[in-house]
Amino acid sequence: MMRSFRLSHLIATFGVLIGLIVWFLPTPAGANPQLMPVAGVVIVAVSLWATSAVPEYFTAIIFFFLAMGFKDRARPLSSRASTRPLSG
């Protein structure tokens, strides 16, 4: 049995591909280094939400999972670990 073709799935696939392309583009001069990956995540999330190609709750899970991946990348490595000695 052949599955029906939906335009929303094609648009969502196109949006995900554009998001991945934007993710790996070089950052413009003078911009924050995290700009392009974050823009890619937003493009993917908006295209999935707008087309409802996947359930909205699943789109939200994807978005927050990808967004949390950038949480620690923005801080320098030295600020991640505590430099204070353990109290004893």
Residue pairs with C-beta under 8 A, 6 or more apart in sequence:
6 53
8 51
8 52
8 53
9 51
9 53
11 47
11 50
11 51
11 53
12 47
12 48
12 51
12 53
12 54
13 53
14 47
15 43
15 44
15 46
15 47
15 48
15 50
15 51
16 44
16 47
16 48
18 43
18 47
19 40
19 41
19 42
19 43
19 44
19 47
20 40
20 44
21 40
22 36
22 39
22 40
22 43
23 36
23 37
23 39
23 40
23 41
24 36
24 40
25 36
26 36
27 33
27 35
27 36
28 35
34 70
34 73
34 74
37 70
38 67
38 70
41 63
41 66
41 67
41 70
44 62
44 63
44 66
45 59
45 62
45 63
45 66
48 54
48 59
48 62
49 56
49 59
54 62
72 80
